[in-house]
Amino acid sequence: MFSRWSWVACGFCLVLNICSPDASSGLVQSCGHIIPESPVLALGSNFTALCILNESCLDFGNIYASQIIWKIKNRVVPKEQYREINRTVSSVTFNDTSSLATPLTCNILADGQIEQNIYGITVTVGLAPEKPKNLSCIVHQVSRFTYVMTCTWNPGRHTFLDTQFKLRYSWPEEIFPDCIPKDVNNSCTITDIQFFVNTEIWVEATNALGKAESDRLVVDPIDIVKPLSPQNVSVSSGILPTVLKLSWENWISNAVMTLKFNIRYRIAGDTNWMEVPSEDTASPRTSFSVQGLRPYTEYVFSIRCMKEDGQGYWSDWSEEKTGMTTEDQPSKGPPIWRIIDTSHSPASWTVHLIWKALKPFEANGVILQYEVTVRDKSCLSCPVKKYNVTSTNHTLQLPEGTYEVTLIARNSVGASPPSVLLIPASNSKAPVKNLRTLPKHDKLWVGWTAPNTYVLKYVIEWCLVSSSSDCIIEWQIAQGDVQGIDLKGIKPFKCYLITVYPLYADGQGSGQSVKAYLKQDRPSKGPTVQTKKVGKAEAVLTWNHLTVEEQNGFIRNYTILYKTIDGNETVVTVDPSKTEYTLSSLTSDTLYTVRMMASTDNGSSTGPDFTFTTQKFGKGEIEAIVVPVCLAFLLIVLLGVLFCFNKRDLIKKHIWPIVPDPSKSNIAQWSPQVPAKHNFNSKDQMYPEGSFTDVSVVEIEADDKKSFSEQDLKPFDLLKKDKSTSEGHSSGIGGSSCMSSPRQSVSDSDEGETTQNTSSTVQYSTVVLNGYRDQTPLHVFSRSESTQPLLDSEERSEDHSGGADSTAQRQQYFRQNGGQDETNTDRPCFERAKQVTHADEGDLVGFVQLQISGQSSQPLGLGMEKNTQEAALSSVLQTCTEGQTVRPETVEENPLPVDEMPKSYLPQTVRQGGYMPQ
């Protein structure tokens, strides 16, 4: 514990010793220092630093060199680089100063507890200066009598240190003050110079690591002068139209130096300079005449100078001055050409003469007018026609023939040589061969193969092809010895029509044409495709050619791309000359999408999509189906009409049944007391065949029902069960349907009554019909409302006691009334009731007619005996076979007074499919 606090106290005392001021000196004293102090080191060299401790620190704090720690910018230096020289000195060594940084500090660790900085230094790393190179000097003329000398040099590499440069110069026996550069390290200007004395000049570079000097330059300043350019330059025209005279002033006296000159000139607007030969201006002068210029042309001039012997430097070019030469007569005639229009009449030509304006160097002045002369070579006696024109074209109306046209351009000085154009009657001479074009350096080269005959000139026509405007012809003349020419002013992506005509001494060859592009691009858009005709398996597509403005090049092919909604795309290539194509092998009733692509040498463009649907049926298929169907339908209708015509009666009977007219019935003629006399033998006249069903009338005594078994009477139960229903609907039960008086209903409960009801007789006829067209069949009851006997009492009163004879007669009567022949008496009664029913109709026309005789009061002496009624019933029932029985019904009826008795009606037959009043 004591030891720990003792070390803290020692450290505190050490700090106080380091930081406390000395009373005698007043300076801060430390426990050590580093040698060397703030060194400047060469980059990449070795360096060793020593840290030396003071003896006073050693005695007070027990501090030794072994406790020293070296740091570079607060980074501890590895101890492998340390070396303990003695108990107070420690060194550190760096093999490469490139990694050395600042500051470098010496620190001490007292007993391993407290680290304290002892001393620190700043280390500077750099390079020694290199030898300056390329020293050169030039004397500038500032004014007429003032000169300065500026020297420049190459300072060499960067030293990373503060390096000073000095320009030093001297005479052999005198040294001048140094020239110190300002803000730069590679040049310096000396204002005090002397000509005609050799001066030694050099550069000295110095920094902390060393000094270097350049090579020495010995020169007379007069030999390195750059004089001022000539002043006050002027240009004037000479006597000749090809000469201009230049004048100027020199700002350096001949006493100092003599000069030579350099003159350059160019045509105004041009960028290419031309120079006067140097030997023509190698002597001192203040003017010069430039020859060989173009007449009536503006020129730009500039002059410079230097020492006559060639030593020193050229001055800058003088200010540019312009001048124009005078006019001269045109040097050549204008190029002339013609366009012949024969559209109005082949025998009369409209000749458009066109020529090009002369270029300035050809016109040599302002062209005032053109003189056109036309000579008809086929008519030597015809006068020559002359025209004065100020424009560059003229139109003539000439008859067909051969003409010679001469053109002259005239200015203020004179006329040009004539230009001659021969217009032959026909272009019968040989044309050029192998006409071709080739883009070259933004120009369109046109080449051809010359004919075998000598050609004077070639005329090359070209025009921009447009779909919206006429072709404006441009042309150019080439000499007869060339076989190719560059066309200028050709635009890219535009189509040009180029024609070449050879001109002979005695005529003109026919023109050969070719279309060309300077540059091609892909079309601006693709073709728009449409359908012309769509079938079941094919479709005819049509489109329009792209306009020449939209093509942007030669169309090499068209490509048709079509597909279904979910199918793969099919590609078809079409020749570019076509505007129609037929797609085949298509699927019927299918939606197709089609588009079209146009391609040039530089790309393709696709048009909009177009959809169409193929037809479901091909050509003629609908007709092949519809015509047979229509014929079959007509045949069926015809057969149906024939069938209906042959079966009109049957159809009429089923569809339009005959309904009897009650007003025409014989019942209206019957006597209420005496039945009408019917001619039963004239049945065919009274009722048409097939109009009525047979009616069977049976008399049954009420008290004879016991003679039938219960099984025999079952078929008649239907009459009982349906009696209550039929009372409201039948014409004979409960009321009369046709001119009959009301009667009381028949009761079903009178089967057990005895003879008190048998004295009266009630006639019934029942017809059972099947339903119309498969409807539910109905039971129709028809009851005779007559109270008279079945036989006429006035004619057969003597037969009332006849017994069985009267019964037989009565049966014969009803058989006649029912329309039955004598030969059918042996047939069963129910079969006779059904004999009018046809097998194909399937209905039951009539079932049975019953006549029930009951007890009556026998008015008017018409009553019948009981035994007679029984005999009649037995006679009827015996005719039924195979155990068929009829269940009688006993009707109880109250006797009525004679005055209230209803009219007597005979039993009536029922019309088939209808009814008759009873």
Summary of the structure (lengths in Angstrom):
residues: 918
radius of gyration: 75.1
end to end distance: 160.3
largest distance: 212.4
contacts: 2709
relative contact order: 0.05
helix: 18%
strand: 35%
